[in-house]
Amino acid sequence: MGSYMEPVRLSSKYQVVIPRRVREALHLRPGQIIHVLPYQNRIELIPARPVRKLRGFLKGIDTAVPRDADRV
């Protein structure tokens, strides 16, 4: 997607328009659910993805992590 910032204006109804470049880069669609998260003095918008599309996204993850003796 690249790293860039796009300014948006907050409307009187507290609405914002996500810029076209961002919508296209993230493949956002009208009606899609987006989670809003306040994080360290900023707002993060996280597109919700259907659970079926998440299948396999952890494939190949390294599960060899040190564990506490009482958790083995």
C-alpha positions as CSV (number, residue, x, y, z in Angstrom):
1,M,0.0,0.0,0.0
2,G,2.9,2.3,0.7
3,S,3.2,4.7,3.5
4,Y,1.4,8.0,3.1
5,M,-1.0,10.1,5.0
6,E,-4.2,11.5,3.5
7,P,-6.0,14.3,5.4
8,V,-9.7,14.0,5.9
9,R,-12.2,16.4,7.4
10,L,-14.6,15.4,10.2
11,S,-18.1,16.4,9.3
12,S,-20.6,18.0,11.7
13,K,-22.1,14.5,12.0
14,Y,-18.7,13.1,13.0
15,Q,-18.3,11.3,9.7
16,V,-15.2,10.9,7.6
17,V,-14.6,9.8,4.0
18,I,-11.9,7.2,3.4
19,P,-9.8,8.5,0.5
20,R,-10.0,6.5,-2.7
21,R,-6.4,5.5,-2.7
22,V,-6.7,3.9,0.7
23,R,-10.1,2.2,-0.2
24,E,-8.6,0.7,-3.3
25,A,-5.3,-0.4,-1.6
26,L,-7.3,-2.2,1.2
27,H,-10.1,-3.4,-1.2
28,L,-12.8,-1.8,1.0
29,R,-16.4,-2.1,-0.2
30,P,-19.5,-0.1,0.7
31,G,-21.3,-1.6,3.7
32,Q,-18.2,-3.3,5.0
33,I,-17.8,-3.4,8.7
34,I,-14.8,-1.5,10.1
35,H,-13.7,-1.6,13.7
36,V,-12.7,1.7,15.3
37,L,-10.0,1.5,17.9
38,P,-8.6,4.4,20.0
39,Y,-4.8,3.6,20.4
40,Q,-2.1,5.8,21.9
41,N,-3.7,9.2,21.1
42,R,-4.9,8.2,17.6
43,I,-7.7,6.4,15.9
44,E,-7.2,3.1,14.0
45,L,-9.7,1.8,11.5
46,I,-9.5,-2.0,11.1
47,P,-11.5,-3.6,8.3
48,A,-13.4,-6.7,9.5
49,R,-12.7,-9.8,7.4
50,P,-15.0,-12.8,7.2
51,V,-13.7,-15.7,9.3
52,R,-13.6,-17.9,6.2
53,K,-11.1,-15.6,4.6
54,L,-8.8,-15.9,7.6
55,R,-8.3,-19.6,7.2
56,G,-4.6,-20.4,6.8
57,F,-3.3,-17.0,7.6
58,L,-1.1,-18.4,10.3
59,K,0.3,-21.2,8.1
60,G,4.0,-21.7,8.8
61,I,4.0,-19.8,12.1
62,D,6.8,-20.8,14.4
63,T,5.1,-22.5,17.4
64,A,8.4,-23.3,19.2
65,V,8.2,-20.8,22.0
66,P,9.5,-21.1,25.5
67,R,6.7,-22.2,27.9
68,D,6.4,-22.1,31.6
69,A,6.8,-25.5,33.3
70,D,3.3,-25.4,34.7
71,R,1.8,-24.8,31.2
72,V,3.4,-27.7,29.3
